[in-house]
Amino acid sequence: MGTVTTFDPVTEHERTRTALAAAVPRLVALLRAVPDPDAGSGVPEWTVGDVGTHLAAVYLAYTSLVSPDEAVEWGDVLRSGGGTPGGGTFVERITAMNARSVTLFGGEDRAKVPDFVAERGETFLRVTEGLAPDTPVSAPWYGEVPFTLATVTGLLLSETLVHGLDVARGARLPWPIGDDEARLVLGQSMPTMMAAALDPVRARGVRIAFDLAVMGGPRLAVVVDDGTVTVARDAPPRAYDCRIVASPAAFLLVSFRRTPIWKAVATGRMRAGGRKPWLAARLGQLVAGP
């Protein structure tokens, strides 16, 4: 069943902050280097410029959660995007936020996006410096699942890495995602996000225990039980139906649907085992995405 490992949440949170501090200027440089903002991006329905504007909205949103000076009335934002404050499904709320995000900058104002991202990134790191990783943070568009500062920091890093890749693919520019960065995203944000994004309709009547072993850590026990899910790090040994072993960057990109699972399997970066290895594909079906 494998060895149970442990991690230091304070140390991992600080490492995530360090990774984010390094990723922000890299993202800003990428956004400034885009030759054609109207080119298609890694998100089929968005141009490269749309992704940049979405990133600006992401940085505004996450900074607003931790800084009183950046407060936003999220009920109004969700309504303007076609969503319902505190209501609707996970996919409906995220879709509403995404629709609203690409309207933040328009026309010539899109040239301001790199500077905006740089300023909000600096503000986020400055305002949260010294705060405990378990500091509660409310993120209304994700629903009622409790979030912490560690979760939000991991999510901001994931948005930076994944949408940076979307920009780079459209602009035909390099954008490497390192395994160490991916491990931090998966450890800090994945347990909470899996709980927030579970599709309760598809999960109804389903009982599956997944052992998700990311190479080099983290290791997550994902237990789906009739419409609910619990995700735990460093869980005690138990019997699992399916074990998934994956390289960190590959699992990050499969999770965000930037790499098809068949490609990760074919290249040896993901494999399934256990008593029922064929259940591995069910995990991506049970966790919703916009």
C-alpha positions as a printed Julia matrix, in Angstrom:
290×3 Matrix{Float64}:
   0.0    0.0     0.0
   3.03   2.28    0.09
   4.74   4.35    2.7
   2.9    7.24    4.3
   4.88  10.46    3.93
   4.46  13.71    5.82
   4.99  17.32    4.85
   5.5   20.58    6.71
   2.64  22.91    5.68
   4.55  26.06    6.63
   7.63  25.11    4.65
   5.59  24.03    1.64
   3.58  27.24    1.72
   6.76  29.31    1.76
   8.12  27.29   -1.15
   4.89  27.98   -3.04
   5.25  31.7    -2.38
   8.83  31.57   -3.66
   7.7   29.73   -6.8
   4.93  32.29   -7.38
   7.37  35.17   -6.88
   9.56  33.65   -9.6
   6.65  32.85  -11.94
   5.08  36.32  -11.93
   7.92  38.18  -13.69
   8.26  35.25  -16.09
   4.55  35.59  -16.93
   4.83  39.36  -17.3
   7.76  38.96  -19.71
   5.75  36.41  -21.72
   2.73  38.72  -21.97
   4.96  41.57  -23.16
   6.57  39.34  -25.79
   3.28  38.29  -27.46
   3.6   39.24  -31.15
  -0.11  38.98  -32.05
  -2.73  39.26  -29.28
  -5.45  38.25  -31.76
  -3.88  34.86  -32.44
  -5.6   31.74  -31.18
  -4.53  30.43  -27.8
  -4.44  27.15  -25.9
  -8.08  27.86  -24.91
 -10.08  27.21  -28.11
 -12.65  29.99  -27.62
 -10.13  32.65  -26.52
  -7.42  34.62  -28.3
  -4.03  35.14  -26.71
  -5.23  38.61  -25.7
  -8.32  37.11  -24.06
  -6.15  34.79  -21.97
  -4.01  37.74  -20.9
  -7.1   39.66  -19.84
  -8.38  36.61  -17.98
  -5.05  36.42  -16.13
  -5.38  40.08  -15.16
  -8.84  39.3   -13.77
  -7.45  36.29  -11.9
  -4.76  38.41  -10.26
  -7.34  41.07   -9.38
  -9.66  38.42   -7.93
  -7.13  36.64   -5.75
  -5.61  39.88   -4.51
  -9.08  41.1    -3.57
  -9.56  38.03   -1.37
  -6.57  38.85    0.82
  -6.4   42.67    0.71
  -9.09  44.97    2.21
  -7.93  47.69   -0.18
  -8.86  45.54   -3.19
 -12.32  44.44   -2.02
 -14.78  43.39   -4.74
 -18.53  42.76   -4.51
 -18.53  39.28   -5.95
 -22.31  39.0    -6.08
 -22.39  41.81   -8.65
 -19.57  40.24  -10.65
 -21.31  36.88  -10.83
 -24.61  38.47  -11.83
 -22.91  40.48  -14.59
 -21.39  37.27  -15.95
 -24.73  35.48  -15.97
 -24.21  33.58  -12.73
 -25.97  33.48   -9.4
 -24.2   34.66   -6.23
 -23.73  31.63   -4.0
 -25.89  29.5    -6.29
 -25.64  27.36   -9.38
 -23.25  24.51   -9.97
 -19.48  24.75   -9.78
 -19.25  24.82  -13.58
 -21.92  27.53  -13.85
 -20.14  29.79  -11.35
 -16.72  29.35  -12.96
 -18.17  29.84  -16.45
 -19.79  33.1   -15.29
 -16.5   34.31  -13.82
 -14.6   33.39  -16.97
 -17.11  35.2   -19.19
 -16.79  38.33  -17.07
 -13.0   38.13  -16.85
 -12.27  38.66  -20.55
 -14.16  41.98  -20.49
 -11.88  43.52  -17.85
  -9.63  45.12  -20.48
 -10.72  45.92  -24.02
  -9.15  47.44  -27.11
  -6.01  49.47  -26.48
  -6.35  48.95  -22.72
  -5.11  45.39  -23.19
  -1.61  46.8   -23.5
  -1.84  47.52  -19.76
  -2.31  43.85  -18.84
   1.37  42.98  -18.17
   1.84  45.95  -15.82
  -1.44  45.15  -14.08
  -0.43  41.54  -13.51
   2.98  42.62  -12.2
   1.45  45.1    -9.75
  -1.25  42.74   -8.46
   1.24  39.89   -8.13
   3.52  42.06   -6.01
   0.55  43.19   -3.92
  -0.65  39.63   -3.29
   2.77  38.5    -2.07
   3.3   41.62    0.03
  -0.1   41.55    1.73
   0.12  37.83    2.56
   3.72  37.84    3.77
   3.98  36.34    7.25
   0.38  35.06    7.32
  -0.18  31.45    8.39
  -0.96  29.03    5.55
  -4.18  27.94    7.27
  -5.56  31.51    7.38
  -9.2   31.22    6.2
 -10.02  32.85    2.84
 -13.47  33.17    1.29
 -13.69  32.58   -2.49
 -17.43  32.88   -3.31
 -17.22  31.68   -6.9
 -15.92  28.31   -5.71
 -18.92  27.7    -3.47
 -18.96  26.77    0.2
 -15.85  24.58    0.33
 -13.52  26.14    2.94
 -10.4   27.73    1.46
  -7.15  28.73    3.13
  -4.34  31.07    2.14
  -2.26  28.03    1.16
  -5.01  26.91   -1.22
  -5.37  30.34   -2.79
  -1.6   30.74   -3.21
  -1.42  27.34   -4.89
  -4.33  28.25   -7.16
  -2.72  31.53   -8.2
   0.44  29.62   -9.08
  -1.6   27.09  -11.07
  -3.42  29.84  -13.01
  -0.06  31.43  -13.78
   1.5   28.2   -15.02
  -1.45  26.79  -16.98
  -2.65  30.02  -18.59
   0.94  31.0   -19.25
   1.09  27.81  -21.31
  -2.11  28.84  -23.12
  -0.51  32.16  -24.07
   2.77  30.52  -25.07
   1.07  27.96  -27.29
  -0.76  30.67  -29.19
   2.25  32.98  -29.38
   4.63  30.1   -30.22
   6.91  31.02  -27.34
   8.58  28.74  -24.79
   6.88  28.17  -21.44
   8.36  25.3   -19.42
   6.48  24.0   -16.37
   8.8   22.32  -13.9
   7.89  19.29  -11.82
   8.77  21.15   -8.6
   6.28  23.92   -9.45
   3.62  21.37  -10.36
   4.15  19.45   -7.1
   3.48  22.63   -5.12
   0.26  23.31   -7.04
  -0.96  19.75   -6.58
  -0.13  19.65   -2.89
  -1.45  23.08   -1.97
  -4.6   23.36   -4.04
  -5.63  19.99   -5.44
  -7.22  18.52   -2.27
  -9.53  21.52   -1.89
 -10.27  21.9    -5.59
 -11.23  18.26   -6.03
 -13.78  18.67   -3.24
 -15.1   21.91   -4.76
 -15.3   20.55   -8.31
 -16.86  17.13   -7.68
 -19.9   16.62   -9.91
 -22.5   15.39   -7.39
 -24.81  14.05  -10.11
 -22.15  11.91  -11.76
 -20.85  10.85   -8.37
 -24.24   9.7    -7.11
 -24.11   6.01   -6.27
 -20.36   5.87   -7.02
 -17.99   4.4    -4.43
 -14.34   4.39   -5.49
 -11.14   4.88   -3.5
  -8.23   6.3    -5.52
  -4.6    6.32   -4.41
  -3.1    9.25   -6.31
   0.69   9.07   -6.08
   2.47  12.03   -7.68
   6.1   11.16   -8.34
   8.19  12.83   -5.65
   5.0   13.75   -3.77
   2.35  14.66   -2.82
   0.25  11.53   -2.26
  -3.52  11.93   -2.06
  -6.26   9.57   -0.94
  -9.36  10.44   -3.01
 -12.46   8.64   -1.76
 -15.73   9.13   -3.65
 -18.75   7.96   -1.68
 -22.23   8.36   -3.17
 -22.1   12.0    -4.26
 -19.43  13.19   -1.84
 -15.63  13.13   -1.87
 -12.89  13.36    0.73
  -9.33  14.15   -0.32
  -6.57  13.66    2.21
  -2.81  14.03    2.15
  -0.64  11.57    4.03
  -3.62   9.28    4.69
  -3.06   6.09    6.7
  -2.67   2.93    4.58
  -5.93   1.41    3.37
  -7.3   -0.67    0.51
  -7.75   1.25   -2.75
  -9.66   0.34   -5.88
  -7.29   2.15   -8.21
  -3.79   3.57   -7.93
  -2.69   6.36  -10.26
   1.01   7.18  -10.52
   1.9   10.31  -12.47
   4.69  12.79  -13.03
   3.76  16.16  -11.46
   3.67  18.31  -14.6
   1.79  15.64  -16.56
  -0.9   15.27  -13.89
  -1.27  19.06  -13.63
  -1.86  19.39  -17.37
  -4.18  16.37  -17.55
  -6.16  17.77  -14.6
  -6.64  21.09  -16.39
  -7.39  19.3   -19.68
  -4.33  20.76  -21.43
  -2.92  17.31  -22.19
  -5.11  14.31  -23.11
  -4.77  11.45  -20.68
  -3.92   9.01  -23.49
  -0.84  11.05  -24.35
   0.35  11.08  -20.73
  -0.12   7.3   -20.58
   1.52   6.7   -23.97
   4.61   8.69  -22.96
   4.96   6.88  -19.65
   4.15   9.92  -17.52
   0.97   8.39  -16.06
  -0.04   4.83  -15.3
  -2.8    3.07  -13.42
  -2.66   0.0   -11.2
  -4.4   -1.59   -8.24
  -7.33  -3.96   -8.2
  -9.33  -2.01  -10.8
  -6.93   0.08  -12.9
  -9.59   0.77  -15.52
 -11.32   3.08  -13.03
  -8.57   5.7   -13.47
 -10.48   7.41  -16.27
 -13.47   7.88  -13.95
 -11.61  10.4   -11.8
 -11.53  12.99  -14.58
 -15.22  12.37  -15.26
 -16.24  12.84  -11.65
 -14.36  16.11  -11.15
 -16.12  18.83  -13.15
 -14.53  21.47  -15.32
 -15.96  24.51  -17.17
